[in-house]
Amino acid sequence: MNHRDKQRFMPEGPSIVILKEAVQEFKGQKLIEIGGNTKIELPDLVGQPVIDFKSWGKHFLICFSKYTIRIHFMLFGSYRINEKKETAPRLSLRFPNGELNFYACSVKLLDDDPDKIYDWTADVMNKSWNPRKAGTKLKKIPNTMACDALLDQSIFSGVGNIIKNEVLFRIRVHPESRIGKLSPKKLSALVREARDYSFDFLEWKKAYVLKKHWLIHTKKTCPRCALPVIKKYTGKTKRRSFFCTNCQMLYRGSKIGPSKKRSLSHSKRRSSKLKNQPS
């Protein structure tokens, strides 16, 4: 197999699932060499078979009998399967049937069972995903902006900036809306679409057509309103948000937010024009 990840944006949960599926040929294989410029001290795993490959959100897990190596790709991480880049790998694993090389990533050794460390019900790509628990967690953070809530990995593990922007556009919610001001229906839609869009992301990325399906992320014009898309670094995370102030409502307290005001004033102008038209 000759596989490479050439993405230049931060890997999101679906990308890690693709990696997990791509390395299954090494499951059960014994490690014959370990290397790389990682600064962490790794135990002698040579001769040990890989028990499993797992993913939790943006974490890629290589499981051995007593230890697990956790890979986080951060902003610019990448990997190569059965080939190498010119630069030195952060971690290199060689097996009888091939090799794995990881670059510009964070490497951490876990000496406990991943099932004791990770909450699989928070992973939007996991079969154990629990939308009810996500909803309960959201209700505990009413003052949090929707853009920050979607990027909270303890609630939506695997959701990244692309998914965040596309989900909020799908449900017509402004990224700076407060979670506590969303109706139960909107809150349910946010939870549902966080998972649904993640699986759409997975399908499109496998088919190499992901960018073709972006509706709002990095776009200049809203496909619904034909109005300019706003680009702004929002929330505590200060990540890029792309949104339309006309069709994505801003929910933030008793006062109507700018987005709603704009929509209402637009409706009033249209109503006034209709009234003034001759019969």
N, C-alpha and C positions, 0 to 999 in steps of 0.2 A: 504494500500500500504506500502510495506517495501522497501525503496529505499535508496541507499547510493552512494556517490561519493568517490571512493577510489584512484583516480588518484593522483600521486605524482609529476606531472609536473604542471607548471602554467596553469590554465584553460584558454582556448582560446574561441573565440566567439561561436563556435558550442557547446561547453560544457555548456555554459550559456543558450543556446537555449534549450538544453535537460532538464536543471533544470526548465526552464520556463514551458515547457510542462508537467513536472512531478508534478508541484504544482497546476495545474488547479483545482483540487478538493477543494482548499481553496478559490477560487475566489467567492466573494459574501458572504463568511462566516464572522461572527463578531468575532473580537479578544476578547478573554476572559482573557488573561494574557500575559504580556510582561516582559521579564527579560534578564539576561545576564550581563557580566562584561564590556560592552562597557562604555567608559568614557564620551560619549556625552549625553547631556540631552535630553531625548525624551519626547514629549508631551503625555498627557493622551489619548492613542488611544484605550483603553479598551472600548468595545461596538461599535467600528467603524468597518464597513465591508470593506474588501479588494475590491477595485474597479477594479483593474487589476494587472497583473504581466507583466512586460516588460523587455526587454534586449536591451542594446546598447553596442556592443562590449563585453568587459569583465565586464560591469556593470550589476548587477541584480537589478531590481527596483520593490519594493512592494508599490503599489499605494493606498493611502486612499483619501478621498474627499478633504482634505486640505493639506496633507503632503505626501511625498514619502520617503521611506527609501531606500537608495542606499547601496548595498553590493558590495564590490570589494574584490575578493579572493586573491589578491596579489600573492605571490610565493607559499605559503603553505596552503592556505585556503581550507576549506571543508564544507560539510553540511550533515545533516541527516534529513530524513523525517520520522516522526512517530517513532523515536528512538533517543537515546542519546549516546554520547561518555562518557568515564570516566572523561575526562577533562571538565571544566566548559565552556559553550558556550559563545561566544562574544555577541550573540543575540539569544534570544529564544522567539518564538511566539506560543501561544497555542490557538487553535480554538475548537469549539464543536466537530469537526470530526477528530482532529489530531493535530500535532505540527510540527513546523519547527525549526531547530537548526543550527546555523552558527558558525564556529570555525576559529580562526586565520585569520580573515578577517578585512577589514576596513569598518566601519559603518558610514554613513553620513546622516543627515536629510536634505532633500530638501523641501523648503517651496514655491516653484514655480512649475508651470505646467511643466512636463518633456518635452512637445512639445516646450516650450520656451527655454529650456536648451540644448537639444540634437539636433544635425544635423543627422536625420535619414538617409539622403542620403549618409552619410559616412560609414554606417554600412554594411559590406559585406553580412551579413545574413538577412538584412531587405528588405522587398518588395519595399521600396523606394530608395534602392541603386542606385546611379547614376554614372556609369562608366565615363561618359564625364566630370563630375566635378572632379573626381579623376585624370583624365588625365590632366586637366587644372591646378590642384594643383601641380602635379609632374613637369610640365613645369616651374613652378616658383622656383623650387629648383634644378637647374641643377648640382650643385656641391655636392649634397647629394649622399651618397653611396646607392646602391640599397637595401642593408641589413637594413639601417636606414629608408629608405623611406617606406618599407613594414611594419615596426613596428610603423610608425607614425599613431597614433590613430585618428588624425584629417583627415587623408586621407583614411586609411584602418582600421576602427574600428572593432576590433575582431580578427585581424590577430596577431598571436603570433609567437614564435620562430620556432615551428615545421612547421607551414604553410609557414613561410618565407623561410626556408631551402628547403622545397619540391617544392615550386613555382619556386625558382631560378634554381633548378635542372631541372624541367620540361621545362623551357624556355631556358636552357643552358647559363645562365648568372652568372658570378662570383659575389659573394656578395659585393666585393669592387669596382664594376663598378660604374661610375658616371652616374646619371640619365640623365644628359644633353648629354651624349655620346651615349645613346641608340638610335637606329633607331626608327622611328615612329611605325614600325611593332613590334619591340621588346617591346616598351613601351606599346602598345596595348595588347600584349601578357601578360605582367606583370599584367596589370589591370584586364584582363579577367581571368587569372588563379588564382588571389588572391580570387576571388569569387567562381570560379569553384572548386578549391581545398577545400575551406571551406565547401562546400556542400558535397564533397566526404568525408571529415573529419567527418561531421555529420552522414552520412550514415554508415561509418565504425565503428565509436564510438558506435552508437546504437547497432550494431551487435557484439560489443566487439572484433573487428578484426583490430582496427586502426594500431597497431604496425606492423602487418603483411604486411601492405601496404606501410610502409615507404621505400622509395627508397634510400635516402641519409642521413636522420637525424639519427645520432648516428652510422652510418654504418662505416665499416673499408675498404670496397672495392667498387669501383664504379661498378654498375651493367651494365653500358654501355661499359666501357673501361677495366674493370678488373684491374684497377690501384688503388693504395692506396688513400683513401679519406683523405683530409686535414681537421683537426679540428683547428679552430682559433677563438679567440675572436675579432670580427670585428666591425668597425664603432664606432660612438660616444656612442652607447648603450653598447658596449663591451659584446654582447650576443654571445653564441656559434654558430658558423657557421660551417657546414659540406659541403664540396664541392670538386669537381674534377677539377684539373687545366688543364686537357686535353680536356674535352668536355664543360666546362663552361668558356666562353670567358670573358676576362677582358677588359672592355671598359673604358679608362680613359685618353683620350686626343689624341694628334696627334701621340704620340709614341705608338707602339704596346706593350701591356702589356705582362707580363711573360707567361700567359696562351696561348696567341696567338703565341708568339715566339716558345713555346714548340710545339704547334700543327704544325706550319710551318716547324720547323726544322725536326720534325718527318716525315712530308710529303716529304721534300727534301731528307731525307735519304732513304725513300722508293723509290723515283723516281730515285735516283742515283743507287740503287741496281738493279732496273729494267733495267737501261741503260747498266749496266755492265754485265748483264746476256748474255750468248752466244745465238745467234739466232738459 
